[in-house]
Every structure is written in structure tokens, then in C-alpha cells.
Amino acid sequence: GSSVDTLSKLQAQKDNPQIDVAFLDDGPQAQAKAFGLLAPLDKEVVTNLENVYDIAKDKDNVGVGFGIISTGLAYNKEFFEQNGWEPLTSWNDLADPKFKGKLVLPSIANTYGVHMLLMTALANGGSEENIEPGFEKLKEIAKNAVTFDKTADVSNYFMQGQAVASVWGSSRVFTLQDTGFPIEYVVPEEGVPALMPTISVIKDAPNAELAQKFVNFILDEEAQTLFANSLFDGPVNKNVKLEGDITNKVIYGEDQIAKLIKVDWDVVNKKRAEWTEKANKEIEVAH
């Protein structure tokens, strides 16, 4: 399920948790932590923590990132070539009128949508603290949108020809590309934000000890290698060695991690409800 749905379940079960371990994107995970729904990791059990890159660690050791991906631009290479269009290079390219009726964009309800708002702000002189330039640009971009998708999976829109470009996560783009679909992933000139799928033990989990062991297993070199090769999640365990084509499709190693834009979720989550309401009213309402 989506991270937002999982977060709702955790909130509903707060007094009687049924879930031991939750996989959440980093934004909703920060919310779950703030709501007091998660337990700290036990370093005595989760021994693989010492091999994890700093970017994936939580300062209070509540949950941990288990993969590193990025949110960038995706486009149908075949369609672009047939129409003589240049590949996408900037977040602002999505406002080009030629895309009218050909974009499917992520809703503000999911992490990709929040990233899109932040990056359109950054691309136009704004920031997390000054989000208005992002809203202004998104109003332009929204004129081209067929719909704003809440599920985080726009593959069907691409395959059915309803979308020729979108804002999407690197791992999902490469998963679709792996099926033979002519989709390309772009890191725009303004950069891309890090998106971290996280794993957390739930506070008062029914099987707390097993949950801690499971987190350790997910951080293990073997599991991390499998995540990279089959889900295109960049490894968080420093000891993982990748070879071949996969190294071009995942964020791998210190140098690539250093280039990512890190989202300050403490700032974003304080404003998220306000931004969501504004986006729903002013941008997504027509769709």
C-alpha cells in the first residue's frame, strides 16, 4: 500500500498495534515518528546499522532508510523521438504547452507530489521556507495535466499512452524500463531530491524482538544487493558491491549520495497540511 495509507493504519491502531514493521517513505515516516508511533532500533540486535550511510540514519535511531532513490522526470523516449522533441532537462520543461493533455502528475498527497512542489520552488528561486514560486510554476504546469495521481504508480498511464511525461521515482522508472517499455529517467539540471524508503519497528509491536531482527535482515548485504538488482533501490549498506549495468540505474556510493538534495522533513511536515489544502484548491481541483 502507499505510505500515506500505512500511516493512517498505524494511527488507527495506536492503542493496539497489529503491525510489527512498517515500510514508509521518509516523509510519512517522519510524521509517524512525530506522532510517537515508532520504537527506537536496538543496536545490539540491528548490528548492520554500523555499516549504513549517514544519509539513511535517523538522529534518534527511530527507523532507518533501507534504499536510496531519487525523484526526477520520466518521459516516453519513443514518443519524443517520433515528434522530434528534445529530452527533458529542467523541472520547468513540464510547463511547455506542447505537453497539454499529455502529463500525468503526482498528487500532493504522496511524496512524489511534495518533491515536485519543492523542486519547482527551487528551480524558480524558492525553497522549503519560500514555497510560493513552486505553486506559481505548478499552476502553469497543471494546465498540461490529464490528472493528478494519488497512487504513486503511473505505469499504466504511460503504457496506455495517456502520459508521455511525468514526475516519478527512479526505481519505478527503471522497473518499467526493465519490461521493455521505452521510458527514460532524467536528473534535471536543478538536481533531484533523495527519496528514502524506510523501515521502522512499531511502538508496542506484538512481535518486537522479531521485528528488530527483521530490520537487521533488510540491512544485510545480501538483502541490500537483492533490493538493488530487482527494485533499483540504491544500497544503504556501505559494504555492498554492485557490478555491471545496475550501477547506472541506482544511486550507489558516497559520490552519488552527496549530489542528492536532502529534504528537511521537519520543516515540510509542519507545513504539509497547509500546502496540501492549497494544492487541492488551486492546482488539483480541475482534475
Backbone torsions as a table, in degrees:
resi	resn	phi	psi	omega
1	GLY	NA	172.2	179.6
2	SER	-76.6	157.0	-178.5
3	SER	-61.0	-36.9	-179.2
4	VAL	-64.2	-41.2	177.4
5	ASP	-64.0	-42.8	-179.6
6	THR	-63.3	-41.7	178.0
7	LEU	-59.1	-41.8	177.8
8	SER	-60.8	-41.6	178.4
9	LYS	-62.2	-44.1	-179.6
10	LEU	-62.0	-39.7	178.3
11	GLN	-65.2	-42.8	-179.0
12	ALA	-64.5	-32.0	-176.6
13	GLN	-96.6	11.5	-171.2
14	LYS	-48.3	-43.3	-175.8
15	ASP	-83.1	-13.7	-179.3
16	ASN	-150.3	72.5	-173.5
17	PRO	-59.8	135.2	175.1
18	GLN	-105.5	-11.9	-175.0
19	ILE	-106.4	135.2	178.8
20	ASP	-91.1	-43.5	-173.6
21	VAL	-132.8	136.7	178.0
22	ALA	-122.1	133.8	171.3
23	PHE	-97.1	117.9	-176.5
24	LEU	-137.4	146.3	168.5
25	ASP	-61.9	158.6	-172.9
26	ASP	-61.9	-33.2	179.1
27	GLY	-64.3	-58.4	175.5
28	PRO	-59.7	-31.3	178.1
29	GLN	-64.6	-39.5	177.7
30	ALA	-63.6	-35.9	176.6
31	GLN	-66.6	-46.1	-179.8
32	ALA	-58.5	-40.1	178.2
33	LYS	-63.8	-46.4	-179.3
34	ALA	-61.9	-32.5	179.6
35	PHE	-79.0	-3.2	179.3
36	GLY	74.9	28.6	-175.8
37	LEU	-93.7	-9.3	-172.0
38	LEU	-116.7	153.2	179.9
39	ALA	-103.8	151.9	175.4
40	PRO	-66.7	155.7	175.8
41	LEU	-82.9	145.3	179.0
42	ASP	-93.9	108.9	-175.8
43	LYS	-63.6	-23.9	178.2
44	GLU	-68.0	-30.4	-179.6
45	VAL	-96.1	-45.4	-178.3
46	VAL	-87.6	69.7	-173.8
47	THR	-70.9	-20.8	179.3
48	ASN	-70.9	-11.0	179.1
49	LEU	-55.7	-33.7	-176.8
50	GLU	-67.5	-16.1	179.3
51	ASN	-97.7	5.6	-172.9
52	VAL	-92.7	138.1	175.5
53	TYR	-58.6	147.4	-178.1
54	ASP	-57.5	-36.3	-176.6
55	ILE	-57.5	-27.5	-175.5
56	ALA	-91.2	-8.6	-176.0
57	LYS	-89.5	149.5	173.8
58	ASP	-97.1	138.4	-174.9
59	LYS	-62.0	-25.7	178.6
60	ASP	-103.2	7.6	178.0
61	ASN	63.0	29.8	176.9
62	VAL	-100.8	100.9	-175.7
63	GLY	76.4	170.2	-177.4
64	VAL	-156.2	145.6	173.2
65	GLY	-70.5	137.9	178.9
66	PHE	-114.1	0.0	177.3
67	GLY	-159.9	156.2	178.4
68	ILE	-124.7	121.0	174.7
69	ILE	-130.0	-179.5	178.1
70	SER	-136.3	158.6	175.3
71	THR	-105.5	117.9	179.9
72	GLY	-135.0	-150.7	-179.3
73	LEU	-107.2	145.5	177.5
74	ALA	-125.8	143.0	177.2
75	TYR	-148.6	155.9	178.9
76	ASN	-82.7	105.0	-173.9
77	LYS	-60.7	-41.7	-178.1
78	GLU	-62.1	-46.3	-179.4
79	PHE	-62.8	-43.5	180.0
80	PHE	-61.5	-45.4	-178.6
81	GLU	-64.5	-41.2	179.5
82	GLN	-62.1	-31.2	-178.1
83	ASN	-97.5	3.3	178.8
84	GLY	67.6	28.4	-179.4
85	TRP	-90.9	141.9	174.5
86	GLU	-72.8	150.4	175.3
87	PRO	-59.7	154.9	177.2
88	LEU	-65.9	142.9	178.5
89	THR	-132.0	-15.5	-174.9
90	SER	-140.0	152.8	174.3
91	TRP	-59.7	-32.2	-178.0
92	ASN	-72.7	-15.3	178.6
93	ASP	-58.4	-27.6	-176.6
94	LEU	-65.1	-16.1	179.7
95	ALA	-83.3	-6.5	-179.3
96	ASP	-59.8	126.3	-177.2
97	PRO	-57.4	-20.5	179.9
98	LYS	-64.3	-16.9	-179.7
99	PHE	-88.9	5.6	-176.9
100	LYS	-57.5	126.3	-179.8
101	GLY	75.0	11.8	-176.6
102	LYS	-126.8	4.2	178.8
103	LEU	-108.0	135.9	165.3
104	VAL	-115.0	122.6	-174.0
105	LEU	-114.7	155.4	179.5
106	PRO	-75.3	143.6	175.9
107	SER	-73.7	152.0	174.4
108	ILE	-59.5	-16.4	179.9
109	ALA	-67.2	-20.1	178.1
110	ASN	-118.5	170.6	-173.2
111	THR	-60.7	-39.6	179.2
112	TYR	-58.6	-38.5	-179.8
113	GLY	-66.6	-39.5	176.7
114	VAL	-65.2	-43.8	177.8
115	HIS	-60.0	-41.8	179.3
116	MET	-59.9	-44.4	178.5
117	LEU	-62.3	-46.0	-179.6
118	LEU	-62.9	-42.1	-176.5
119	MET	-74.6	-33.4	175.4
120	THR	-69.6	-30.7	173.6
121	ALA	-65.4	-50.3	-179.2
122	LEU	-60.9	-38.1	-178.1
123	ALA	-70.1	-12.4	-177.1
124	ASN	-127.8	33.6	172.1
125	GLY	85.8	5.3	-179.5
126	GLY	-100.0	-164.3	-178.6
127	SER	-166.3	-176.0	175.2
128	GLU	-60.1	-34.2	-178.9
129	GLU	-80.9	-23.6	-177.5
130	ASN	-128.8	80.8	-169.6
131	ILE	-85.5	-13.1	-172.9
132	GLU	-55.0	-41.9	177.4
133	PRO	-58.2	-30.1	177.2
134	GLY	-67.4	-44.7	178.1
135	PHE	-63.4	-40.4	-179.9
136	GLU	-61.3	-45.6	-179.2
137	LYS	-69.4	-38.1	-180.0
138	LEU	-64.1	-31.1	176.8
139	LYS	-62.9	-37.6	176.2
140	GLU	-67.3	-48.6	-176.9
141	ILE	-62.2	-37.5	-177.0
142	ALA	-60.4	-25.4	178.9
143	LYS	-62.4	-23.1	-179.0
144	ASN	-92.2	-8.2	-169.5
145	ALA	-82.4	136.0	171.3
146	VAL	-74.9	-44.4	-179.1
147	THR	-160.5	164.5	171.3
148	PHE	-110.0	114.9	-171.0
149	ASP	-90.4	132.5	-178.5
150	LYS	-95.1	-10.4	-170.4
151	THR	-85.1	-16.4	-176.2
152	ALA	77.0	0.8	178.1
153	ASP	-123.0	103.2	-177.3
154	VAL	-102.3	14.7	-175.6
155	SER	-58.7	-40.2	-179.5
156	ASN	-63.0	-37.2	178.0
157	TYR	-61.9	-39.5	177.2
158	PHE	-67.4	-47.2	-174.9
159	MET	-66.6	-31.6	179.4
160	GLN	-88.6	-0.7	176.5
161	GLY	82.7	6.1	179.1
162	GLN	-75.9	-26.0	178.3
163	ALA	-121.8	135.6	171.8
164	VAL	-111.9	-9.3	176.2
165	ALA	-154.8	156.5	-179.3
166	SER	-163.5	174.8	169.9
167	VAL	-105.4	123.8	-170.9
168	TRP	-155.0	163.5	179.9
169	GLY	-79.8	143.3	-177.3
170	SER	-55.7	-42.7	-176.2
171	SER	-63.9	-38.2	-179.4
172	ARG	-71.9	-36.8	178.3
173	VAL	-62.7	-47.0	-178.0
174	PHE	-69.8	-28.7	175.3
175	THR	-64.6	-43.0	178.2
176	LEU	-69.5	-40.4	178.2
177	GLN	-59.7	-35.0	-179.2
178	ASP	-61.9	-24.0	179.0
179	THR	-81.2	-4.9	-178.7
180	GLY	102.5	-1.4	179.8
181	PHE	-74.0	138.8	-173.8
182	PRO	-79.7	58.5	179.9
183	ILE	-102.4	143.2	179.9
184	GLU	-121.8	149.2	176.9
185	TYR	-107.1	136.6	-177.7
186	VAL	-123.9	132.6	167.7
187	VAL	-94.8	104.3	-177.1
188	PRO	-63.6	160.6	-174.9
189	GLU	-60.4	-25.7	179.7
190	GLU	-80.6	-6.4	178.4
191	GLY	101.9	177.6	-179.9
192	VAL	-134.1	145.3	176.3
193	PRO	-82.8	147.4	173.5
194	ALA	-72.0	137.0	172.4
195	LEU	-121.8	122.6	-176.4
196	MET	-116.2	112.3	168.5
197	PRO	-69.2	133.2	-177.1
198	THR	-117.5	162.4	173.6
199	ILE	-128.1	133.2	-176.9
200	SER	-137.5	147.7	172.1
201	VAL	-88.4	134.6	-178.0
202	ILE	-79.7	140.0	176.8
203	LYS	-60.8	133.0	-177.8
204	ASP	60.6	33.5	178.2
205	ALA	-58.7	141.1	-179.5
206	PRO	-59.7	-31.8	-178.8
207	ASN	-126.4	62.9	-169.7
208	ALA	-59.2	-41.7	-176.2
209	GLU	-68.3	-44.2	176.4
210	LEU	-62.3	-36.7	179.8
211	ALA	-60.4	-44.0	178.7
212	GLN	-62.8	-40.9	179.1
213	LYS	-65.0	-36.7	-179.8
214	PHE	-65.8	-41.4	177.3
215	VAL	-59.3	-43.1	179.5
216	ASN	-61.3	-41.2	177.9
217	PHE	-60.3	-41.9	-178.5
218	ILE	-65.3	-28.6	-179.5
219	LEU	-88.7	-4.0	-178.6
220	ASP	-65.2	150.5	-177.7
221	GLU	-56.4	-41.5	-177.7
222	GLU	-65.4	-47.5	179.5
223	ALA	-63.3	-41.8	-179.6
224	GLN	-62.4	-37.8	177.9
225	THR	-66.6	-39.8	177.8
226	LEU	-65.3	-42.3	177.6
227	PHE	-59.2	-41.1	-179.5
228	ALA	-65.7	-48.2	-174.0
229	ASN	-74.9	-28.0	-178.0
230	SER	-108.1	-24.2	-178.5
231	LEU	-116.7	-3.0	179.8
232	PHE	60.7	33.8	172.4
233	ASP	-91.5	125.0	177.0
234	GLY	-63.7	136.6	-176.3
235	PRO	-68.6	142.1	175.1
236	VAL	-97.1	-14.4	178.5
237	ASN	-84.2	119.6	-174.7
238	LYS	-62.3	-21.9	-175.1
239	ASN	-85.5	-4.6	-178.9
240	VAL	-71.2	132.9	177.6
241	LYS	-113.6	119.7	177.9
242	LEU	-110.0	149.0	-179.6
243	GLU	-136.6	154.7	172.9
244	GLY	82.5	-155.1	-171.9
245	ASP	-61.1	-29.1	-176.1
246	ILE	-59.8	-28.2	-177.7
247	THR	-67.6	-16.6	176.0
248	ASN	-87.9	-8.0	-172.4
249	LYS	-115.9	-7.6	178.2
250	VAL	-127.0	157.2	174.3
251	ILE	-78.5	118.8	-168.5
252	TYR	-138.5	116.1	174.3
253	GLY	93.5	164.6	-174.4
254	GLU	-55.2	-44.6	-173.8
255	ASP	-62.2	-45.2	-178.5
256	GLN	-70.2	-37.9	178.8
257	ILE	-61.6	-39.6	-177.1
258	ALA	-63.0	-25.1	-177.3
259	LYS	-80.8	-14.5	-175.4
260	LEU	-73.3	147.8	174.5
261	ILE	-85.9	124.6	-177.6
262	LYS	-93.7	125.6	-179.8
263	VAL	-83.0	132.9	175.9
264	ASP	-87.6	91.5	-173.9
265	TRP	-67.5	-23.8	176.3
266	ASP	-63.5	-42.1	177.5
267	VAL	-68.9	-49.3	-175.3
268	VAL	-61.9	-45.0	-175.2
269	ASN	-67.4	-25.8	174.8
270	LYS	-66.8	-29.9	-175.7
271	LYS	-105.2	-3.3	-169.4
272	ARG	-61.0	-42.4	-179.5
273	ALA	-62.2	-42.0	179.7
274	GLU	-64.6	-45.5	178.9
275	TRP	-63.7	-40.1	-178.9
276	THR	-62.1	-44.7	179.9
277	GLU	-62.5	-44.1	-179.5
278	LYS	-64.1	-44.7	-180.0
279	ALA	-64.3	-41.7	179.2
280	ASN	-61.4	-41.8	-177.1
281	LYS	-75.8	-44.6	-168.1
282	GLU	-99.3	-22.4	-173.0
283	ILE	-118.8	-49.4	-172.8
284	GLU	-88.9	-10.6	-172.3
285	VAL	-57.2	-37.4	-176.3
286	ALA	-74.4	-9.9	-173.9
287	HIS	-112.7	NA	NA
